[in-house]
């Protein structure tokens, strides 16, 4: 049940971000993740 709540919350956040912020937070998150992966992998 916990996982269902987490998945629903993430899905709601992604919809909200896409509708109201044009994916701004998603874009920042992807950039940060790729930067961290590049830093870790060298």
C-alpha positions in Angstrom: 0.0 0.0 0.0 2.9 2.3 0.8 4.2 1.9 -2.8 0.9 2.8 -4.3 0.8 6.1 -2.3 4.4 6.9 -3.4 3.7 6.1 -7.0 0.4 8.2 -6.9 2.3 11.1 -5.3 5.1 11.0 -7.9 2.6 10.8 -10.8 0.6 13.7 -9.4 3.8 15.8 -9.0 4.8 15.0 -12.6 1.4 16.0 -13.9 1.4 19.2 -11.9 5.0 20.1 -12.9 4.2 19.5 -16.6 0.9 21.5 -16.5 1.9 24.5 -14.4 5.7 24.7 -14.7 6.2 23.3 -18.2 8.4 20.5 -16.8 10.8 22.8 -15.0 11.4 20.6 -12.0 11.7 17.5 -14.1 14.2 19.2 -16.3 16.3 20.3 -13.3 16.2 16.8 -11.8 17.3 15.1 -15.1 20.2 17.6 -15.4 21.3 17.0 -11.8 21.1 13.2 -12.2 23.1 13.2 -15.3 25.7 15.5 -13.7 26.0 13.2 -10.7 26.3 10.1 -12.9 29.0 11.8 -14.9 30.8 12.8 -11.7 30.6 9.2 -10.2 31.6 7.4 -13.4 34.4 9.9 -14.1 
